[in-house]
Amino acid sequence: MKKLGFLSFGHWTPSPQSQTRSAADTLLQSIELAVAAEQLGLDGAYFRVHHFARQLASPFPLLAAVGARTSTIEIGTAVIDMRYENPLYMAEDAGSADLIAGGRLQLGISRGSPEQVIDGWRYFGYQPAEGESDADMGRRHAEVFLDILRGEGFAKPNPQPMFPNPPGLLRLEPHSEGLRERIWWGAGSNATAVWAAKLGMNLQSSTLKNDETGEPFHVQQAAQIRSYRAAWKEAGHSREPRVSVSRSIFALMDDRDRAYFGSERGGEDQIGFIDPRTRAIFGRSYAAEPDVLIEQLRQDEAIAEADTLLLTIPNQLGVDYCAHAIEAILKHVAPALGWR
């Protein structure tokens, strides 16, 4: 394991038990947690994107703000639902945020997961073309986005522009060199992992995937990663890809930890359906004393296959507690797994 980051779903609720009771609380605390995580030595701060929900949504203002407040930590998403996105406008937003951050953006994108409303992307003005599924539409948007990030001109300039143009066709601005190689695909199946490899995207594999073999989650996820790497090699890309997996991992260091997460000791994978046709397997949570955690995580085949591990954090418990949970993993667990 080369890199370790946190992944926040950015929940808020008006409940008095929550430390994030409004969208402003969640956004501002997300920035503060990224700053704290950088000070602790964590490698990445990643955020989930959901629409029509009391969770983080439009990511680029947040990413830009985090980029302006930090200097070394990677800043990313896991993931942006491409069914909702205008790829050209997104390329402008992404280029701006990446330049503010000094080239530290790591953007995870995907076809998305079930949302709070039926066909929510329709309210954003998108619908699949004839013969397309919504997943096909998301992948099509992703391909356009990747093409735009190459930075090549494609638009015919006005012969009488308001401002002078460079010669030739125009590209979208601002362009951030190198961002194209820092795009990740959140793959829910082996087939989409292979598709992502062919297009030269890094791979994000989350805490759930399609249940394709009936084997334990971490075994299926490890097989997915190996299929991805084989497809990458076959495609002949010149660089080495990156692969991340996400896990809920809590070191039980004190009474607070045991009160919050002690009941998750000995957790197991869960089976469910992300839509009426797709059976999914959800990975277990890990909660134990550090020495026990180390042995459990050493048995996780997917963590062994990946180079980056994203720790899902309970953001509603506040910045101080989340920083404590991260620090416990950094100090007492991660070094035994090969980090640093």
TORKOL-4160 file (C-alpha; in steps of 0.2 Angstrom, whole numbers, padded with zeros to 4 digits, m for minus):
340
<pt num="1" X="0000" Y="0000" Z="0000"/>
<pt num="2" X="0008" Y="0016" Z="m0006"/>
<pt num="3" X="m0005" Y="0029" Z="m0002"/>
<pt num="4" X="m0018" Y="0032" Z="0011"/>
<pt num="5" X="m0033" Y="0044" Z="0010"/>
<pt num="6" X="m0050" Y="0047" Z="0018"/>
<pt num="7" X="m0067" Y="0047" Z="0009"/>
<pt num="8" X="m0081" Y="0057" Z="0015"/>
<pt num="9" X="m0099" Y="0055" Z="0009"/>
<pt num="10" X="m0103" Y="0072" Z="0017"/>
<pt num="11" X="m0119" Y="0069" Z="0026"/>
<pt num="12" X="m0128" Y="0082" Z="0036"/>
<pt num="13" X="m0144" Y="0081" Z="0046"/>
<pt num="14" X="m0153" Y="0093" Z="0058"/>
<pt num="15" X="m0152" Y="0079" Z="0072"/>
<pt num="16" X="m0144" Y="0086" Z="0088"/>
<pt num="17" X="m0133" Y="0071" Z="0088"/>
<pt num="18" X="m0125" Y="0076" Z="0072"/>
<pt num="19" X="m0110" Y="0088" Z="0071"/>
<pt num="20" X="m0115" Y="0093" Z="0053"/>
<pt num="21" X="m0132" Y="0100" Z="0054"/>
<pt num="22" X="m0132" Y="0110" Z="0038"/>
<pt num="23" X="m0124" Y="0110" Z="0021"/>
<pt num="24" X="m0113" Y="0124" Z="0027"/>
<pt num="25" X="m0107" Y="0113" Z="0041"/>
<pt num="26" X="m0102" Y="0099" Z="0030"/>
<pt num="27" X="m0093" Y="0110" Z="0017"/>
<pt num="28" X="m0083" Y="0120" Z="0030"/>
<pt num="29" X="m0079" Y="0105" Z="0040"/>
<pt num="30" X="m0073" Y="0095" Z="0024"/>
<pt num="31" X="m0061" Y="0109" Z="0021"/>
<pt num="32" X="m0055" Y="0109" Z="0039"/>
<pt num="33" X="m0053" Y="0090" Z="0039"/>
<pt num="34" X="m0043" Y="0090" Z="0023"/>
<pt num="35" X="m0031" Y="0103" Z="0032"/>
<pt num="36" X="m0030" Y="0092" Z="0047"/>
<pt num="37" X="m0027" Y="0076" Z="0037"/>
<pt num="38" X="m0013" Y="0085" Z="0028"/>
<pt num="39" X="m0005" Y="0090" Z="0044"/>
<pt num="40" X="m0006" Y="0071" Z="0050"/>
<pt num="41" X="0003" Y="0066" Z="0034"/>
<pt num="42" X="m0012" Y="0058" Z="0025"/>
<pt num="43" X="m0010" Y="0057" Z="0006"/>
<pt num="44" X="m0027" Y="0060" Z="0000"/>
<pt num="45" X="m0044" Y="0069" Z="0004"/>
<pt num="46" X="m0058" Y="0062" Z="m0007"/>
<pt num="47" X="m0077" Y="0066" Z="m0007"/>
<pt num="48" X="m0092" Y="0057" Z="m0013"/>
<pt num="49" X="m0105" Y="0066" Z="m0025"/>
<pt num="50" X="m0124" Y="0063" Z="m0023"/>
<pt num="51" X="m0138" Y="0073" Z="m0030"/>
<pt num="52" X="m0155" Y="0077" Z="m0022"/>
<pt num="53" X="m0148" Y="0072" Z="m0005"/>
<pt num="54" X="m0142" Y="0080" Z="0011"/>
<pt num="55" X="m0124" Y="0075" Z="0006"/>
<pt num="56" X="m0110" Y="0084" Z="m0004"/>
<pt num="57" X="m0115" Y="0087" Z="m0022"/>
<pt num="58" X="m0107" Y="0099" Z="m0034"/>
<pt num="59" X="m0089" Y="0095" Z="m0030"/>
<pt num="60" X="m0078" Y="0109" Z="m0039"/>
<pt num="61" X="m0081" Y="0123" Z="m0027"/>
<pt num="62" X="m0076" Y="0112" Z="m0012"/>
<pt num="63" X="m0061" Y="0105" Z="m0022"/>
<pt num="64" X="m0055" Y="0122" Z="m0026"/>
<pt num="65" X="m0057" Y="0128" Z="m0008"/>
<pt num="66" X="m0047" Y="0113" Z="m0002"/>
<pt num="67" X="m0034" Y="0116" Z="m0015"/>
<pt num="68" X="m0032" Y="0134" Z="m0009"/>
<pt num="69" X="m0030" Y="0129" Z="0009"/>
<pt num="70" X="m0018" Y="0114" Z="0007"/>
<pt num="71" X="m0001" Y="0112" Z="m0002"/>
<pt num="72" X="0003" Y="0093" Z="m0003"/>
<pt num="73" X="m0012" Y="0082" Z="0000"/>
<pt num="74" X="m0021" Y="0074" Z="m0016"/>
<pt num="75" X="m0038" Y="0080" Z="m0018"/>
<pt num="76" X="m0051" Y="0069" Z="m0026"/>
<pt num="77" X="m0069" Y="0063" Z="m0029"/>
<pt num="78" X="m0075" Y="0045" Z="m0027"/>
<pt num="79" X="m0086" Y="0047" Z="m0038"/>
<pt num="80" X="m0094" Y="0060" Z="m0049"/>
<pt num="81" X="m0110" Y="0053" Z="m0057"/>
<pt num="82" X="m0107" Y="0056" Z="m0076"/>
<pt num="83" X="m0125" Y="0054" Z="m0080"/>
<pt num="84" X="m0128" Y="0071" Z="m0073"/>
<pt num="85" X="m0113" Y="0080" Z="m0080"/>
<pt num="86" X="m0110" Y="0092" Z="m0095"/>
<pt num="87" X="m0093" Y="0086" Z="m0100"/>
<pt num="88" X="m0087" Y="0102" Z="m0107"/>
<pt num="89" X="m0092" Y="0113" Z="m0093"/>
<pt num="90" X="m0085" Y="0100" Z="m0081"/>
<pt num="91" X="m0068" Y="0101" Z="m0090"/>
<pt num="92" X="m0068" Y="0120" Z="m0087"/>
<pt num="93" X="m0072" Y="0117" Z="m0068"/>
<pt num="94" X="m0060" Y="0103" Z="m0067"/>
<pt num="95" X="m0046" Y="0113" Z="m0075"/>
<pt num="96" X="m0049" Y="0128" Z="m0064"/>
<pt num="97" X="m0049" Y="0118" Z="m0048"/>
<pt num="98" X="m0033" Y="0108" Z="m0053"/>
<pt num="99" X="m0024" Y="0124" Z="m0057"/>
<pt num="100" X="m0029" Y="0131" Z="m0040"/>
<pt num="101" X="m0022" Y="0115" Z="m0032"/>
<pt num="102" X="m0006" Y="0115" Z="m0041"/>
<pt num="103" X="m0010" Y="0099" Z="m0051"/>
<pt num="104" X="m0016" Y="0089" Z="m0036"/>
<pt num="105" X="m0033" Y="0084" Z="m0042"/>
<pt num="106" X="m0037" Y="0065" Z="m0043"/>
<pt num="107" X="m0055" Y="0064" Z="m0051"/>
<pt num="108" X="m0065" Y="0048" Z="m0049"/>
<pt num="109" X="m0080" Y="0047" Z="m0061"/>
<pt num="110" X="m0092" Y="0034" Z="m0064"/>
<pt num="111" X="m0109" Y="0030" Z="m0071"/>
<pt num="112" X="m0116" Y="0032" Z="m0054"/>
<pt num="113" X="m0127" Y="0022" Z="m0042"/>
<pt num="114" X="m0145" Y="0022" Z="m0037"/>
<pt num="115" X="m0150" Y="0040" Z="m0032"/>
<pt num="116" X="m0163" Y="0048" Z="m0021"/>
<pt num="117" X="m0175" Y="0051" Z="m0035"/>
<pt num="118" X="m0181" Y="0042" Z="m0051"/>
<pt num="119" X="m0170" Y="0046" Z="m0066"/>
<pt num="120" X="m0163" Y="0061" Z="m0057"/>
<pt num="121" X="m0152" Y="0065" Z="m0072"/>
<pt num="122" X="m0168" Y="0070" Z="m0082"/>
<pt num="123" X="m0170" Y="0085" Z="m0071"/>
<pt num="124" X="m0152" Y="0090" Z="m0076"/>
<pt num="125" X="m0158" Y="0090" Z="m0094"/>
<pt num="126" X="m0150" Y="0073" Z="m0100"/>
<pt num="127" X="m0158" Y="0058" Z="m0106"/>
<pt num="128" X="m0151" Y="0042" Z="m0115"/>
<pt num="129" X="m0150" Y="0042" Z="m0134"/>
<pt num="130" X="m0161" Y="0030" Z="m0143"/>
<pt num="131" X="m0155" Y="0012" Z="m0139"/>
<pt num="132" X="m0144" Y="0019" Z="m0124"/>
<pt num="133" X="m0146" Y="0015" Z="m0106"/>
<pt num="134" X="m0143" Y="0028" Z="m0093"/>
<pt num="135" X="m0126" Y="0019" Z="m0089"/>
<pt num="136" X="m0122" Y="0020" Z="m0108"/>
<pt num="137" X="m0125" Y="0039" Z="m0107"/>
<pt num="138" X="m0114" Y="0040" Z="m0092"/>
<pt num="139" X="m0100" Y="0032" Z="m0101"/>
<pt num="140" X="m0103" Y="0042" Z="m0116"/>
<pt num="141" X="m0101" Y="0058" Z="m0106"/>
<pt num="142" X="m0085" Y="0051" Z="m0098"/>
<pt num="143" X="m0078" Y="0048" Z="m0116"/>
<pt num="144" X="m0081" Y="0066" Z="m0121"/>
<pt num="145" X="m0074" Y="0072" Z="m0105"/>
<pt num="146" X="m0058" Y="0062" Z="m0107"/>
<pt num="147" X="m0057" Y="0068" Z="m0125"/>
<pt num="148" X="m0058" Y="0087" Z="m0120"/>
<pt num="149" X="m0045" Y="0085" Z="m0107"/>
<pt num="150" X="m0032" Y="0081" Z="m0120"/>
<pt num="151" X="m0032" Y="0099" Z="m0123"/>
<pt num="152" X="m0033" Y="0099" Z="m0142"/>
<pt num="153" X="m0042" Y="0112" Z="m0151"/>
<pt num="154" X="m0059" Y="0107" Z="m0159"/>
<pt num="155" X="m0070" Y="0123" Z="m0160"/>
<pt num="156" X="m0070" Y="0135" Z="m0175"/>
<pt num="157" X="m0065" Y="0153" Z="m0170"/>
<pt num="158" X="m0075" Y="0168" Z="m0173"/>
<pt num="159" X="m0067" Y="0178" Z="m0188"/>
<pt num="160" X="m0071" Y="0194" Z="m0178"/>
<pt num="161" X="m0067" Y="0189" Z="m0160"/>
<pt num="162" X="m0069" Y="0201" Z="m0145"/>
<pt num="163" X="m0051" Y="0196" Z="m0140"/>
<pt num="164" X="m0037" Y="0189" Z="m0151"/>
<pt num="165" X="m0036" Y="0170" Z="m0153"/>
<pt num="166" X="m0021" Y="0159" Z="m0155"/>
<pt num="167" X="m0020" Y="0151" Z="m0172"/>
<pt num="168" X="m0031" Y="0136" Z="m0176"/>
<pt num="169" X="m0045" Y="0128" Z="m0168"/>
<pt num="170" X="m0049" Y="0133" Z="m0150"/>
<pt num="171" X="m0049" Y="0122" Z="m0135"/>
<pt num="172" X="m0058" Y="0125" Z="m0118"/>
<pt num="173" X="m0049" Y="0135" Z="m0106"/>
<pt num="174" X="m0042" Y="0134" Z="m0093"/>
<pt num="175" X="m0033" Y="0118" Z="m0098"/>
<pt num="176" X="m0023" Y="0109" Z="m0084"/>
<pt num="177" X="m0009" Y="0099" Z="m0091"/>
<pt num="178" X="m0008" Y="0081" Z="m0084"/>
<pt num="179" X="m0026" Y="0081" Z="m0077"/>
<pt num="180" X="m0031" Y="0068" Z="m0091"/>
<pt num="181" X="m0019" Y="0055" Z="m0082"/>
<pt num="182" X="m0027" Y="0058" Z="m0065"/>
<pt num="183" X="m0045" Y="0053" Z="m0070"/>
<pt num="184" X="m0051" Y="0037" Z="m0061"/>
<pt num="185" X="m0066" Y="0026" Z="m0065"/>
<pt num="186" X="m0077" Y="0019" Z="m0052"/>
<pt num="187" X="m0080" Y="0002" Z="m0058"/>
<pt num="188" X="m0094" Y="m0009" Z="m0051"/>
<pt num="189" X="m0091" Y="m0024" Z="m0062"/>
<pt num="190" X="m0076" Y="m0033" Z="m0070"/>
<pt num="191" X="m0082" Y="m0028" Z="m0088"/>
<pt num="192" X="m0082" Y="m0009" Z="m0084"/>
<pt num="193" X="m0065" Y="m0011" Z="m0075"/>
<pt num="194" X="m0058" Y="m0018" Z="m0091"/>
<pt num="195" X="m0066" Y="m0004" Z="m0101"/>
<pt num="196" X="m0058" Y="0009" Z="m0090"/>
<pt num="197" X="m0041" Y="0001" Z="m0093"/>
<pt num="198" X="m0043" Y="0002" Z="m0111"/>
<pt num="199" X="m0047" Y="0021" Z="m0110"/>
<pt num="200" X="m0032" Y="0024" Z="m0099"/>
<pt num="201" X="m0041" Y="0028" Z="m0083"/>
<pt num="202" X="m0035" Y="0024" Z="m0066"/>
<pt num="203" X="m0047" Y="0012" Z="m0056"/>
<pt num="204" X="m0057" Y="0015" Z="m0041"/>
<pt num="205" X="m0066" Y="0000" Z="m0033"/>
<pt num="206" X="m0078" Y="0004" Z="m0019"/>
<pt num="207" X="m0085" Y="m0005" Z="m0004"/>
<pt num="208" X="m0098" Y="m0014" Z="m0016"/>
<pt num="209" X="m0098" Y="m0022" Z="m0033"/>
<pt num="210" X="m0109" Y="m0033" Z="m0043"/>
<pt num="211" X="m0109" Y="m0051" Z="m0036"/>
<pt num="212" X="m0102" Y="m0060" Z="m0051"/>
<pt num="213" X="m0095" Y="m0076" Z="m0043"/>
<pt num="214" X="m0103" Y="m0078" Z="m0026"/>
<pt num="215" X="m0086" Y="m0077" Z="m0018"/>
<pt num="216" X="m0081" Y="m0066" Z="m0003"/>
<pt num="217" X="m0081" Y="m0047" Z="m0008"/>
<pt num="218" X="m0062" Y="m0045" Z="m0006"/>
<pt num="219" X="m0059" Y="m0060" Z="m0017"/>
<pt num="220" X="m0070" Y="m0054" Z="m0031"/>
<pt num="221" X="m0063" Y="m0036" Z="m0030"/>
<pt num="222" X="m0045" Y="m0043" Z="m0031"/>
<pt num="223" X="m0050" Y="m0053" Z="m0047"/>
<pt num="224" X="m0057" Y="m0037" Z="m0054"/>
<pt num="225" X="m0041" Y="m0027" Z="m0051"/>
<pt num="226" X="m0031" Y="m0041" Z="m0059"/>
<pt num="227" X="m0042" Y="m0041" Z="m0074"/>
<pt num="228" X="m0040" Y="m0022" Z="m0075"/>
<pt num="229" X="m0021" Y="m0023" Z="m0074"/>
<pt num="230" X="m0021" Y="m0036" Z="m0088"/>
<pt num="231" X="m0032" Y="m0026" Z="m0099"/>
<pt num="232" X="m0021" Y="m0011" Z="m0096"/>
<pt num="233" X="m0005" Y="m0020" Z="m0101"/>
<pt num="234" X="m0014" Y="m0027" Z="m0116"/>
<pt num="235" X="m0019" Y="m0009" Z="m0121"/>
<pt num="236" X="0000" Y="m0004" Z="m0121"/>
<pt num="237" X="m0001" Y="0012" Z="m0111"/>
<pt num="238" X="0016" Y="0020" Z="m0107"/>
<pt num="239" X="0013" Y="0023" Z="m0088"/>
<pt num="240" X="0008" Y="0013" Z="m0073"/>
<pt num="241" X="m0010" Y="0014" Z="m0068"/>
<pt num="242" X="m0016" Y="0018" Z="m0050"/>
<pt num="243" X="m0029" Y="0007" Z="m0041"/>
<pt num="244" X="m0039" Y="0012" Z="m0025"/>
<pt num="245" X="m0050" Y="0002" Z="m0014"/>
<pt num="246" X="m0062" Y="0009" Z="m0001"/>
<pt num="247" X="m0064" Y="0002" Z="0017"/>
<pt num="248" X="m0073" Y="0006" Z="0033"/>
<pt num="249" X="m0059" Y="0003" Z="0046"/>
<pt num="250" X="m0059" Y="0009" Z="0064"/>
<pt num="251" X="m0045" Y="0006" Z="0077"/>
<pt num="252" X="m0053" Y="0004" Z="0094"/>
<pt num="253" X="m0041" Y="0015" Z="0104"/>
<pt num="254" X="m0053" Y="0022" Z="0118"/>
<pt num="255" X="m0070" Y="0021" Z="0125"/>
<pt num="256" X="m0077" Y="0033" Z="0112"/>
<pt num="257" X="m0071" Y="0021" Z="0098"/>
<pt num="258" X="m0079" Y="0006" Z="0106"/>
<pt num="259" X="m0095" Y="0015" Z="0109"/>
<pt num="260" X="m0096" Y="0021" Z="0091"/>
<pt num="261" X="m0090" Y="0006" Z="0082"/>
<pt num="262" X="m0087" Y="m0009" Z="0094"/>
<pt num="263" X="m0103" Y="m0017" Z="0088"/>
<pt num="264" X="m0095" Y="m0019" Z="0071"/>
<pt num="265" X="m0082" Y="m0032" Z="0077"/>
<pt num="266" X="m0083" Y="m0047" Z="0066"/>
<pt num="267" X="m0092" Y="m0039" Z="0052"/>
<pt num="268" X="m0097" Y="m0049" Z="0037"/>
<pt num="269" X="m0101" Y="m0045" Z="0019"/>
<pt num="270" X="m0119" Y="m0041" Z="0014"/>
<pt num="271" X="m0129" Y="m0045" Z="m0001"/>
<pt num="272" X="m0141" Y="m0033" Z="m0009"/>
<pt num="273" X="m0148" Y="m0026" Z="m0025"/>
<pt num="274" X="m0143" Y="m0009" Z="m0032"/>
<pt num="275" X="m0157" Y="m0011" Z="m0045"/>
<pt num="276" X="m0170" Y="m0024" Z="m0048"/>
<pt num="277" X="m0158" Y="m0034" Z="m0060"/>
<pt num="278" X="m0141" Y="m0032" Z="m0051"/>
<pt num="279" X="m0136" Y="m0042" Z="m0036"/>
<pt num="280" X="m0122" Y="m0033" Z="m0027"/>
<pt num="281" X="m0110" Y="m0038" Z="m0013"/>
<pt num="282" X="m0106" Y="m0025" Z="0000"/>
<pt num="283" X="m0089" Y="m0027" Z="0009"/>
<pt num="284" X="m0088" Y="m0029" Z="0028"/>
<pt num="285" X="m0082" Y="m0015" Z="0040"/>
<pt num="286" X="m0067" Y="m0018" Z="0050"/>
<pt num="287" X="m0067" Y="m0012" Z="0069"/>
<pt num="288" X="m0054" Y="m0020" Z="0081"/>
<pt num="289" X="m0039" Y="m0016" Z="0092"/>
<pt num="290" X="m0024" Y="m0012" Z="0081"/>
<pt num="291" X="m0015" Y="m0028" Z="0082"/>
<pt num="292" X="m0031" Y="m0038" Z="0077"/>
<pt num="293" X="m0035" Y="m0025" Z="0063"/>
<pt num="294" X="m0017" Y="m0028" Z="0055"/>
<pt num="295" X="m0020" Y="m0047" Z="0054"/>
<pt num="296" X="m0038" Y="m0045" Z="0047"/>
<pt num="297" X="m0032" Y="m0032" Z="0034"/>
<pt num="298" X="m0017" Y="m0043" Z="0029"/>
<pt num="299" X="m0030" Y="m0056" Z="0024"/>
<pt num="300" X="m0039" Y="m0044" Z="0012"/>
<pt num="301" X="m0034" Y="m0048" Z="m0005"/>
<pt num="302" X="m0040" Y="m0033" Z="m0013"/>
<pt num="303" X="m0030" Y="m0021" Z="m0002"/>
<pt num="304" X="m0015" Y="m0031" Z="m0006"/>
<pt num="305" X="m0018" Y="m0029" Z="m0025"/>
<pt num="306" X="m0021" Y="m0010" Z="m0024"/>
<pt num="307" X="m0009" Y="0004" Z="m0021"/>
<pt num="308" X="m0021" Y="0016" Z="m0013"/>
<pt num="309" X="m0033" Y="0013" Z="0002"/>
<pt num="310" X="m0047" Y="0026" Z="0005"/>
<pt num="311" X="m0054" Y="0026" Z="0023"/>
<pt num="312" X="m0072" Y="0030" Z="0024"/>
<pt num="313" X="m0075" Y="0042" Z="0038"/>
<pt num="314" X="m0090" Y="0046" Z="0049"/>
<pt num="315" X="m0091" Y="0065" Z="0045"/>
<pt num="316" X="m0106" Y="0068" Z="0056"/>
<pt num="317" X="m0095" Y="0065" Z="0071"/>
<pt num="318" X="m0085" Y="0080" Z="0067"/>
<pt num="319" X="m0068" Y="0085" Z="0062"/>
<pt num="320" X="m0059" Y="0081" Z="0079"/>
<pt num="321" X="m0066" Y="0064" Z="0080"/>
<pt num="322" X="m0062" Y="0060" Z="0061"/>
<pt num="323" X="m0045" Y="0066" Z="0063"/>
<pt num="324" X="m0042" Y="0055" Z="0078"/>
<pt num="325" X="m0049" Y="0040" Z="0069"/>
<pt num="326" X="m0037" Y="0044" Z="0054"/>
<pt num="327" X="m0022" Y="0047" Z="0066"/>
<pt num="328" X="m0025" Y="0030" Z="0074"/>
<pt num="329" X="m0024" Y="0021" Z="0058"/>
<pt num="330" X="m0009" Y="0031" Z="0052"/>
<pt num="331" X="0001" Y="0027" Z="0068"/>
<pt num="332" X="m0005" Y="0010" Z="0073"/>
<pt num="333" X="m0010" Y="0001" Z="0058"/>
<pt num="334" X="m0004" Y="0007" Z="0041"/>
<pt num="335" X="0015" Y="0005" Z="0044"/>
<pt num="336" X="0012" Y="m0014" Z="0046"/>
<pt num="337" X="0003" Y="m0014" Z="0030"/>
<pt num="338" X="0018" Y="m0007" Z="0020"/>
<pt num="339" X="0013" Y="0012" Z="0021"/>
<pt num="340" X="0028" Y="0023" Z="0021"/>
